[in-house]
Every structure is written in C-alpha cells, then in structure tokens.
Amino acid sequence: MELLAGDKVVAIDLTGRSVSLASGRRVRYETLVLAVGARNRILPLNGAELDGRLLLAHRRRGRRDQDRLKQARNVVVIGGGFIGLELAAAASR
C-alpha cells in the first residue's frame, strides 16, 4: 500500500482499474475506495440546535445514532449527497 498525498485524482478508469493523477502519473489498483472526506455544514435555521438533530460524518457517531433513528416516526433528511441518500433509504425501511 502506498499513500499519495497532495496529488489530485482527475480520472478513474474502472475497466482498466487505474486512476490518473493531476501530476500525469497513472496508478493501478486492485480495490478502489473513494474516501473523499467531508465536513458537516450547519444550516442557519431556527431550531438547528434542538435535540433530535443528527449530523452524520463519523462511523462511531452513526452507529450510536442508529437506535435513535429506529425509534423515529418521522425523518427529514437535508442533503442529497451519498450519505444523505443512503440515510433516506435506510430510514424508509
């Protein structure tokens, strides 16, 4: 395994199992993990500080909040990114 910090991925070749970097280097992979990183944005809304609000960004916190989500009768998901869509799908079950 090799860490390549600071070199931006500009293209992914799923068929050829490689990524192209901004430096021009091409790196082959066996398994690709997209870990893009993220930071929650707190929306400036009245009541945003109230209990019942879940901010998903860390796996440990997500596991802890699963019980709260299971007990919820109504859920509002703000955010249509990958995590938001996954949460909406899980909540609908």
Phi and psi in radians as a Rosetta constraint file:
Dihedral C 1 N 2 CA 2 C 2 CIRCULARHARMONIC -2.345 0.35
Dihedral N 2 CA 2 C 2 N 3 CIRCULARHARMONIC 2.332 0.35
Dihedral C 2 N 3 CA 3 C 3 CIRCULARHARMONIC -1.651 0.35
Dihedral N 3 CA 3 C 3 N 4 CIRCULARHARMONIC 2.171 0.35
Dihedral C 3 N 4 CA 4 C 4 CIRCULARHARMONIC -2.028 0.35
Dihedral N 4 CA 4 C 4 N 5 CIRCULARHARMONIC 1.533 0.35
Dihedral C 4 N 5 CA 5 C 5 CIRCULARHARMONIC -1.532 0.35
Dihedral N 5 CA 5 C 5 N 6 CIRCULARHARMONIC 2.464 0.35
Dihedral C 5 N 6 CA 6 C 6 CIRCULARHARMONIC 1.463 0.35
Dihedral N 6 CA 6 C 6 N 7 CIRCULARHARMONIC 0.070 0.35
Dihedral C 6 N 7 CA 7 C 7 CIRCULARHARMONIC -1.986 0.35
Dihedral N 7 CA 7 C 7 N 8 CIRCULARHARMONIC 1.955 0.35
Dihedral C 7 N 8 CA 8 C 8 CIRCULARHARMONIC -1.274 0.35
Dihedral N 8 CA 8 C 8 N 9 CIRCULARHARMONIC 2.367 0.35
Dihedral C 8 N 9 CA 9 C 9 CIRCULARHARMONIC -1.349 0.35
Dihedral N 9 CA 9 C 9 N 10 CIRCULARHARMONIC 2.221 0.35
Dihedral C 9 N 10 CA 10 C 10 CIRCULARHARMONIC -1.926 0.35
Dihedral N 10 CA 10 C 10 N 11 CIRCULARHARMONIC -0.277 0.35
Dihedral C 10 N 11 CA 11 C 11 CIRCULARHARMONIC -2.766 0.35
Dihedral N 11 CA 11 C 11 N 12 CIRCULARHARMONIC 2.562 0.35
Dihedral C 11 N 12 CA 12 C 12 CIRCULARHARMONIC -2.119 0.35
Dihedral N 12 CA 12 C 12 N 13 CIRCULARHARMONIC 2.215 0.35
Dihedral C 12 N 13 CA 13 C 13 CIRCULARHARMONIC -1.858 0.35
Dihedral N 13 CA 13 C 13 N 14 CIRCULARHARMONIC 1.669 0.35
Dihedral C 13 N 14 CA 14 C 14 CIRCULARHARMONIC -1.157 0.35
Dihedral N 14 CA 14 C 14 N 15 CIRCULARHARMONIC -0.665 0.35
Dihedral C 14 N 15 CA 15 C 15 CIRCULARHARMONIC -1.184 0.35
Dihedral N 15 CA 15 C 15 N 16 CIRCULARHARMONIC -0.777 0.35
Dihedral C 15 N 16 CA 16 C 16 CIRCULARHARMONIC -1.490 0.35
Dihedral N 16 CA 16 C 16 N 17 CIRCULARHARMONIC -0.058 0.35
Dihedral C 16 N 17 CA 17 C 17 CIRCULARHARMONIC 0.910 0.35
Dihedral N 17 CA 17 C 17 N 18 CIRCULARHARMONIC 0.999 0.35
Dihedral C 17 N 18 CA 18 C 18 CIRCULARHARMONIC -2.633 0.35
Dihedral N 18 CA 18 C 18 N 19 CIRCULARHARMONIC 2.813 0.35
Dihedral C 18 N 19 CA 19 C 19 CIRCULARHARMONIC -2.158 0.35
Dihedral N 19 CA 19 C 19 N 20 CIRCULARHARMONIC 2.544 0.35
Dihedral C 19 N 20 CA 20 C 20 CIRCULARHARMONIC -1.799 0.35
Dihedral N 20 CA 20 C 20 N 21 CIRCULARHARMONIC 2.347 0.35
Dihedral C 20 N 21 CA 21 C 21 CIRCULARHARMONIC -1.806 0.35
Dihedral N 21 CA 21 C 21 N 22 CIRCULARHARMONIC 2.771 0.35
Dihedral C 21 N 22 CA 22 C 22 CIRCULARHARMONIC -1.045 0.35
Dihedral N 22 CA 22 C 22 N 23 CIRCULARHARMONIC -0.489 0.35
Dihedral C 22 N 23 CA 23 C 23 CIRCULARHARMONIC -1.265 0.35
Dihedral N 23 CA 23 C 23 N 24 CIRCULARHARMONIC -0.146 0.35
Dihedral C 23 N 24 CA 24 C 24 CIRCULARHARMONIC 1.699 0.35
Dihedral N 24 CA 24 C 24 N 25 CIRCULARHARMONIC -0.192 0.35
Dihedral C 24 N 25 CA 25 C 25 CIRCULARHARMONIC -1.260 0.35
Dihedral N 25 CA 25 C 25 N 26 CIRCULARHARMONIC 2.511 0.35
Dihedral C 25 N 26 CA 26 C 26 CIRCULARHARMONIC -2.004 0.35
Dihedral N 26 CA 26 C 26 N 27 CIRCULARHARMONIC 2.269 0.35
Dihedral C 26 N 27 CA 27 C 27 CIRCULARHARMONIC -2.105 0.35
Dihedral N 27 CA 27 C 27 N 28 CIRCULARHARMONIC 2.183 0.35
Dihedral C 27 N 28 CA 28 C 28 CIRCULARHARMONIC -1.478 0.35
Dihedral N 28 CA 28 C 28 N 29 CIRCULARHARMONIC 2.645 0.35
Dihedral C 28 N 29 CA 29 C 29 CIRCULARHARMONIC -2.420 0.35
Dihedral N 29 CA 29 C 29 N 30 CIRCULARHARMONIC 2.731 0.35
Dihedral C 29 N 30 CA 30 C 30 CIRCULARHARMONIC -1.660 0.35
Dihedral N 30 CA 30 C 30 N 31 CIRCULARHARMONIC -0.757 0.35
Dihedral C 30 N 31 CA 31 C 31 CIRCULARHARMONIC -2.295 0.35
Dihedral N 31 CA 31 C 31 N 32 CIRCULARHARMONIC 2.307 0.35
Dihedral C 31 N 32 CA 32 C 32 CIRCULARHARMONIC -1.891 0.35
Dihedral N 32 CA 32 C 32 N 33 CIRCULARHARMONIC 2.226 0.35
Dihedral C 32 N 33 CA 33 C 33 CIRCULARHARMONIC -2.060 0.35
Dihedral N 33 CA 33 C 33 N 34 CIRCULARHARMONIC 2.133 0.35
Dihedral C 33 N 34 CA 34 C 34 CIRCULARHARMONIC -1.620 0.35
Dihedral N 34 CA 34 C 34 N 35 CIRCULARHARMONIC 1.816 0.35
Dihedral C 34 N 35 CA 35 C 35 CIRCULARHARMONIC -2.097 0.35
Dihedral N 35 CA 35 C 35 N 36 CIRCULARHARMONIC 1.411 0.35
Dihedral C 35 N 36 CA 36 C 36 CIRCULARHARMONIC -1.368 0.35
Dihedral N 36 CA 36 C 36 N 37 CIRCULARHARMONIC -0.244 0.35
Dihedral C 36 N 37 CA 37 C 37 CIRCULARHARMONIC 1.335 0.35
Dihedral N 37 CA 37 C 37 N 38 CIRCULARHARMONIC 2.696 0.35
Dihedral C 37 N 38 CA 38 C 38 CIRCULARHARMONIC -2.857 0.35
Dihedral N 38 CA 38 C 38 N 39 CIRCULARHARMONIC 2.801 0.35
Dihedral C 38 N 39 CA 39 C 39 CIRCULARHARMONIC -2.392 0.35
Dihedral N 39 CA 39 C 39 N 40 CIRCULARHARMONIC 2.281 0.35
Dihedral C 39 N 40 CA 40 C 40 CIRCULARHARMONIC -1.141 0.35
Dihedral N 40 CA 40 C 40 N 41 CIRCULARHARMONIC 2.429 0.35
Dihedral C 40 N 41 CA 41 C 41 CIRCULARHARMONIC -1.812 0.35
Dihedral N 41 CA 41 C 41 N 42 CIRCULARHARMONIC 2.146 0.35
Dihedral C 41 N 42 CA 42 C 42 CIRCULARHARMONIC -1.452 0.35
Dihedral N 42 CA 42 C 42 N 43 CIRCULARHARMONIC 2.071 0.35
Dihedral C 42 N 43 CA 43 C 43 CIRCULARHARMONIC -1.288 0.35
Dihedral N 43 CA 43 C 43 N 44 CIRCULARHARMONIC 2.402 0.35
Dihedral C 43 N 44 CA 44 C 44 CIRCULARHARMONIC -1.383 0.35
Dihedral N 44 CA 44 C 44 N 45 CIRCULARHARMONIC 1.279 0.35
Dihedral C 44 N 45 CA 45 C 45 CIRCULARHARMONIC -2.093 0.35
Dihedral N 45 CA 45 C 45 N 46 CIRCULARHARMONIC 2.537 0.35
Dihedral C 45 N 46 CA 46 C 46 CIRCULARHARMONIC -1.069 0.35
Dihedral N 46 CA 46 C 46 N 47 CIRCULARHARMONIC 2.306 0.35
Dihedral C 46 N 47 CA 47 C 47 CIRCULARHARMONIC 1.567 0.35
Dihedral N 47 CA 47 C 47 N 48 CIRCULARHARMONIC -0.017 0.35
Dihedral C 47 N 48 CA 48 C 48 CIRCULARHARMONIC -1.092 0.35
Dihedral N 48 CA 48 C 48 N 49 CIRCULARHARMONIC -0.355 0.35
Dihedral C 48 N 49 CA 49 C 49 CIRCULARHARMONIC -1.592 0.35
Dihedral N 49 CA 49 C 49 N 50 CIRCULARHARMONIC -0.060 0.35
Dihedral C 49 N 50 CA 50 C 50 CIRCULARHARMONIC -1.254 0.35
Dihedral N 50 CA 50 C 50 N 51 CIRCULARHARMONIC 2.736 0.35
Dihedral C 50 N 51 CA 51 C 51 CIRCULARHARMONIC -1.117 0.35
Dihedral N 51 CA 51 C 51 N 52 CIRCULARHARMONIC 2.605 0.35
Dihedral C 51 N 52 CA 52 C 52 CIRCULARHARMONIC 1.838 0.35
Dihedral N 52 CA 52 C 52 N 53 CIRCULARHARMONIC -0.149 0.35
Dihedral C 52 N 53 CA 53 C 53 CIRCULARHARMONIC -1.573 0.35
Dihedral N 53 CA 53 C 53 N 54 CIRCULARHARMONIC 2.272 0.35
Dihedral C 53 N 54 CA 54 C 54 CIRCULARHARMONIC -2.023 0.35
Dihedral N 54 CA 54 C 54 N 55 CIRCULARHARMONIC 2.262 0.35
Dihedral C 54 N 55 CA 55 C 55 CIRCULARHARMONIC -1.928 0.35
Dihedral N 55 CA 55 C 55 N 56 CIRCULARHARMONIC 2.034 0.35
Dihedral C 55 N 56 CA 56 C 56 CIRCULARHARMONIC -1.739 0.35
Dihedral N 56 CA 56 C 56 N 57 CIRCULARHARMONIC 2.044 0.35
Dihedral C 56 N 57 CA 57 C 57 CIRCULARHARMONIC -2.638 0.35
Dihedral N 57 CA 57 C 57 N 58 CIRCULARHARMONIC -0.418 0.35
Dihedral C 57 N 58 CA 58 C 58 CIRCULARHARMONIC -2.113 0.35
Dihedral N 58 CA 58 C 58 N 59 CIRCULARHARMONIC 2.416 0.35
Dihedral C 58 N 59 CA 59 C 59 CIRCULARHARMONIC -1.041 0.35
Dihedral N 59 CA 59 C 59 N 60 CIRCULARHARMONIC -0.753 0.35
Dihedral C 59 N 60 CA 60 C 60 CIRCULARHARMONIC -1.052 0.35
Dihedral N 60 CA 60 C 60 N 61 CIRCULARHARMONIC -0.766 0.35
Dihedral C 60 N 61 CA 61 C 61 CIRCULARHARMONIC -1.158 0.35
Dihedral N 61 CA 61 C 61 N 62 CIRCULARHARMONIC -0.704 0.35
Dihedral C 61 N 62 CA 62 C 62 CIRCULARHARMONIC -1.063 0.35
Dihedral N 62 CA 62 C 62 N 63 CIRCULARHARMONIC -0.729 0.35
Dihedral C 62 N 63 CA 63 C 63 CIRCULARHARMONIC -1.132 0.35
Dihedral N 63 CA 63 C 63 N 64 CIRCULARHARMONIC -0.701 0.35
Dihedral C 63 N 64 CA 64 C 64 CIRCULARHARMONIC -1.143 0.35
Dihedral N 64 CA 64 C 64 N 65 CIRCULARHARMONIC -0.629 0.35
Dihedral C 64 N 65 CA 65 C 65 CIRCULARHARMONIC -1.453 0.35
Dihedral N 65 CA 65 C 65 N 66 CIRCULARHARMONIC -0.136 0.35
Dihedral C 65 N 66 CA 66 C 66 CIRCULARHARMONIC -1.009 0.35
Dihedral N 66 CA 66 C 66 N 67 CIRCULARHARMONIC -0.733 0.35
Dihedral C 66 N 67 CA 67 C 67 CIRCULARHARMONIC -1.085 0.35
Dihedral N 67 CA 67 C 67 N 68 CIRCULARHARMONIC -0.713 0.35
Dihedral C 67 N 68 CA 68 C 68 CIRCULARHARMONIC -1.113 0.35
Dihedral N 68 CA 68 C 68 N 69 CIRCULARHARMONIC -0.695 0.35
Dihedral C 68 N 69 CA 69 C 69 CIRCULARHARMONIC -1.166 0.35
Dihedral N 69 CA 69 C 69 N 70 CIRCULARHARMONIC -0.692 0.35
Dihedral C 69 N 70 CA 70 C 70 CIRCULARHARMONIC -1.097 0.35
Dihedral N 70 CA 70 C 70 N 71 CIRCULARHARMONIC -0.546 0.35
Dihedral C 70 N 71 CA 71 C 71 CIRCULARHARMONIC -1.491 0.35
Dihedral N 71 CA 71 C 71 N 72 CIRCULARHARMONIC -0.209 0.35
Dihedral C 71 N 72 CA 72 C 72 CIRCULARHARMONIC -1.267 0.35
Dihedral N 72 CA 72 C 72 N 73 CIRCULARHARMONIC 2.430 0.35
Dihedral C 72 N 73 CA 73 C 73 CIRCULARHARMONIC -1.622 0.35
Dihedral N 73 CA 73 C 73 N 74 CIRCULARHARMONIC -0.525 0.35
Dihedral C 73 N 74 CA 74 C 74 CIRCULARHARMONIC -2.287 0.35
Dihedral N 74 CA 74 C 74 N 75 CIRCULARHARMONIC 2.354 0.35
Dihedral C 74 N 75 CA 75 C 75 CIRCULARHARMONIC -2.304 0.35
Dihedral N 75 CA 75 C 75 N 76 CIRCULARHARMONIC 2.339 0.35
Dihedral C 75 N 76 CA 76 C 76 CIRCULARHARMONIC -2.037 0.35
Dihedral N 76 CA 76 C 76 N 77 CIRCULARHARMONIC 2.222 0.35
Dihedral C 76 N 77 CA 77 C 77 CIRCULARHARMONIC -1.925 0.35
Dihedral N 77 CA 77 C 77 N 78 CIRCULARHARMONIC 2.137 0.35
Dihedral C 77 N 78 CA 78 C 78 CIRCULARHARMONIC -1.864 0.35
Dihedral N 78 CA 78 C 78 N 79 CIRCULARHARMONIC 2.029 0.35
Dihedral C 78 N 79 CA 79 C 79 CIRCULARHARMONIC 2.196 0.35
Dihedral N 79 CA 79 C 79 N 80 CIRCULARHARMONIC 2.164 0.35
Dihedral C 79 N 80 CA 80 C 80 CIRCULARHARMONIC -1.890 0.35
Dihedral N 80 CA 80 C 80 N 81 CIRCULARHARMONIC 0.342 0.35
Dihedral C 80 N 81 CA 81 C 81 CIRCULARHARMONIC -1.334 0.35
Dihedral N 81 CA 81 C 81 N 82 CIRCULARHARMONIC -3.046 0.35
Dihedral C 81 N 82 CA 82 C 82 CIRCULARHARMONIC -0.973 0.35
Dihedral N 82 CA 82 C 82 N 83 CIRCULARHARMONIC -0.854 0.35
Dihedral C 82 N 83 CA 83 C 83 CIRCULARHARMONIC -1.152 0.35
Dihedral N 83 CA 83 C 83 N 84 CIRCULARHARMONIC -0.738 0.35
Dihedral C 83 N 84 CA 84 C 84 CIRCULARHARMONIC -1.064 0.35
Dihedral N 84 CA 84 C 84 N 85 CIRCULARHARMONIC -0.743 0.35
Dihedral C 84 N 85 CA 85 C 85 CIRCULARHARMONIC -1.195 0.35
Dihedral N 85 CA 85 C 85 N 86 CIRCULARHARMONIC -0.687 0.35
Dihedral C 85 N 86 CA 86 C 86 CIRCULARHARMONIC -1.116 0.35
Dihedral N 86 CA 86 C 86 N 87 CIRCULARHARMONIC -0.718 0.35
Dihedral C 86 N 87 CA 87 C 87 CIRCULARHARMONIC -1.117 0.35
Dihedral N 87 CA 87 C 87 N 88 CIRCULARHARMONIC -0.752 0.35
Dihedral C 87 N 88 CA 88 C 88 CIRCULARHARMONIC -1.065 0.35
Dihedral N 88 CA 88 C 88 N 89 CIRCULARHARMONIC -0.729 0.35
Dihedral C 88 N 89 CA 89 C 89 CIRCULARHARMONIC -1.131 0.35
Dihedral N 89 CA 89 C 89 N 90 CIRCULARHARMONIC -0.758 0.35
Dihedral C 89 N 90 CA 90 C 90 CIRCULARHARMONIC -1.153 0.35
Dihedral N 90 CA 90 C 90 N 91 CIRCULARHARMONIC -0.718 0.35
Dihedral C 90 N 91 CA 91 C 91 CIRCULARHARMONIC -1.166 0.35
Dihedral N 91 CA 91 C 91 N 92 CIRCULARHARMONIC -0.557 0.35
Dihedral C 91 N 92 CA 92 C 92 CIRCULARHARMONIC -1.241 0.35
Dihedral N 92 CA 92 C 92 N 93 CIRCULARHARMONIC -0.386 0.35
